[in-house]
Amino acid sequence: MPRPPPDRADYKGVRTFALEVKHVAASNCAIWSPLTGDKLPADFMRGDGPVSLKTKVDIVKFLKDSFALGHRAAATLTTQNMLRTAENSKSSRLHLAAFSVAHAFDHYGQMVEYLRMNGIVPPASR
């Protein structure tokens, strides 16, 4: 999986592309689950997602499932409840929704840079 060139000391220890994808998916689950009441997987492992996910197929499924959770959670927002604090959270439901989008776009930008550093033109730029 691509990552920034290993010969640069300032990139030591950064996530691989696969870990970036797992991080986005894990964060989506953590951000959206207070709105839906969904439980996090037993091997969730916080920001890097379940350690059991190793193949591209499994990681992509985890990502797609996390965005499906986001769609279900966003559908629960109403003008009456969006400013209420989400269950098991210190944030409003609206803040969680907005933050999830910002977070995903931040990491999308990082993944685009990973691809470009490895000579790959991202699909959206083709």
TAWO-V51776 format. One record per residue. N is the residue number from 0. RES is the residue in one small letter. PSI is psi in radians with two decimals (* if undefined). OMEGA is omega as a letter, one per 30 degrees, with the letter a starting at -180 (NA if undefined). D_FIRST is the distance of its C-alpha to the first C-alpha in Angstrom with 1 decimal. Layout:
# TAWO-V51776
n->[N | N]
res->[RES | RES]
psi->[PSI | PSI]
omega->[OMEGA | OMEGA]
d_first->[D_FIRST | D_FIRST]
This chain:
# TAWO-V51776
n->[0 | 1 | 2 | 3 | 4 | 5 | 6 | 7 | 8 | 9 | 10 | 11 | 12 | 13 | 14 | 15 | 16 | 17 | 18 | 19 | 20 | 21 | 22 | 23 | 24 | 25 | 26 | 27 | 28 | 29 | 30 | 31 | 32 | 33 | 34 | 35 | 36 | 37 | 38 | 39 | 40 | 41 | 42 | 43 | 44 | 45 | 46 | 47 | 48 | 49 | 50 | 51 | 52 | 53 | 54 | 55 | 56 | 57 | 58 | 59 | 60 | 61 | 62 | 63 | 64 | 65 | 66 | 67 | 68 | 69 | 70 | 71 | 72 | 73 | 74 | 75 | 76 | 77 | 78 | 79 | 80 | 81 | 82 | 83 | 84 | 85 | 86 | 87 | 88 | 89 | 90 | 91 | 92 | 93 | 94 | 95 | 96 | 97 | 98 | 99 | 100 | 101 | 102 | 103 | 104 | 105 | 106 | 107 | 108 | 109 | 110 | 111 | 112 | 113 | 114 | 115 | 116 | 117 | 118 | 119 | 120 | 121 | 122 | 123 | 124 | 125]
res->[m | p | r | p | p | p | d | r | a | d | y | k | g | v | r | t | f | a | l | e | v | k | h | v | a | a | s | n | c | a | i | w | s | p | l | t | g | d | k | l | p | a | d | f | m | r | g | d | g | p | v | s | l | k | t | k | v | d | i | v | k | f | l | k | d | s | f | a | l | g | h | r | a | a | a | t | l | t | t | q | n | m | l | r | t | a | e | n | s | k | s | s | r | l | h | l | a | a | f | s | v | a | h | a | f | d | h | y | g | q | m | v | e | y | l | r | m | n | g | i | v | p | p | a | s | r]
psi->[2.47 | 2.62 | 2.92 | 2.67 | 2.27 | -0.23 | -0.06 | 2.03 | -0.54 | -0.13 | 0.09 | 2.28 | 0.09 | 2.77 | 2.59 | 2.99 | -0.78 | -0.73 | -0.58 | -0.77 | -0.79 | -0.64 | -0.77 | -0.81 | -0.79 | -0.72 | -0.72 | -0.81 | -0.79 | -0.65 | -0.76 | -0.48 | -0.55 | -0.40 | -0.47 | -0.36 | 0.06 | 2.52 | 2.53 | 2.63 | 2.65 | -0.66 | 0.63 | -0.71 | 0.61 | -2.22 | -0.28 | 0.12 | 3.11 | 2.32 | -0.33 | -0.29 | 1.95 | -0.52 | 2.74 | -0.74 | -0.81 | -0.71 | -0.73 | -0.69 | -0.75 | -0.75 | -0.85 | -0.75 | -0.63 | -0.63 | -0.56 | -0.71 | -0.75 | -0.71 | -0.75 | -0.73 | -0.77 | -0.57 | -0.29 | -0.20 | 2.34 | 2.92 | -0.42 | -0.54 | -0.15 | -0.42 | -0.02 | 2.59 | 2.33 | 2.64 | 2.38 | 0.60 | 2.80 | 0.01 | 2.72 | 2.77 | -0.69 | -0.73 | -0.77 | -0.73 | -0.82 | -0.72 | -0.66 | -0.68 | -0.82 | -0.74 | -0.81 | -0.72 | -0.61 | -0.83 | -0.51 | -0.78 | -0.70 | -0.72 | -0.62 | -0.75 | -0.73 | -0.84 | -0.85 | -0.67 | -0.41 | 0.30 | 0.35 | 2.25 | 2.10 | 2.54 | -0.68 | -0.27 | -0.02 | *]
omega->[a | l | l | a | a | a | l | a | a | l | a | l | l | l | l | l | l | l | l | l | l | l | l | a | l | l | l | a | a | a | a | a | l | l | a | a | l | l | l | l | a | a | a | l | l | a | a | l | a | l | a | a | a | a | l | a | a | a | l | l | l | l | a | l | a | l | l | l | l | l | l | a | a | l | l | a | l | l | l | a | a | l | l | l | l | l | a | a | l | a | l | l | l | l | l | l | a | a | a | l | a | a | a | l | l | a | l | l | l | a | l | l | l | a | a | l | a | l | a | l | l | a | a | a | a | NA]
d_first->[0.0 | 3.8 | 6.6 | 10.2 | 11.5 | 12.4 | 15.9 | 16.9 | 18.7 | 18.8 | 15.0 | 15.2 | 14.3 | 12.5 | 10.1 | 6.4 | 5.8 | 6.4 | 9.2 | 10.5 | 11.0 | 12.6 | 14.6 | 16.0 | 17.0 | 18.5 | 20.3 | 21.6 | 23.0 | 24.6 | 26.1 | 27.4 | 28.7 | 31.8 | 32.9 | 32.5 | 33.3 | 30.3 | 29.4 | 25.9 | 24.4 | 25.7 | 22.4 | 21.4 | 20.4 | 21.2 | 18.5 | 15.3 | 16.6 | 17.5 | 16.0 | 16.8 | 14.1 | 11.3 | 10.8 | 9.7 | 13.4 | 14.5 | 12.3 | 13.4 | 16.9 | 16.9 | 16.2 | 18.9 | 21.3 | 21.0 | 22.1 | 24.8 | 26.0 | 26.2 | 28.2 | 30.6 | 30.9 | 31.7 | 34.3 | 36.2 | 36.8 | 40.4 | 42.6 | 44.3 | 41.4 | 38.7 | 40.2 | 40.7 | 38.6 | 36.1 | 36.7 | 35.1 | 34.0 | 35.7 | 34.6 | 36.3 | 34.8 | 34.6 | 32.8 | 30.1 | 29.7 | 29.5 | 27.2 | 24.6 | 24.4 | 24.3 | 21.5 | 19.3 | 20.0 | 19.4 | 15.8 | 15.5 | 16.6 | 14.1 | 11.2 | 13.2 | 13.5 | 9.8 | 9.8 | 13.1 | 12.3 | 10.0 | 12.8 | 11.9 | 14.9 | 14.4 | 16.5 | 19.1 | 19.8 | 20.4]
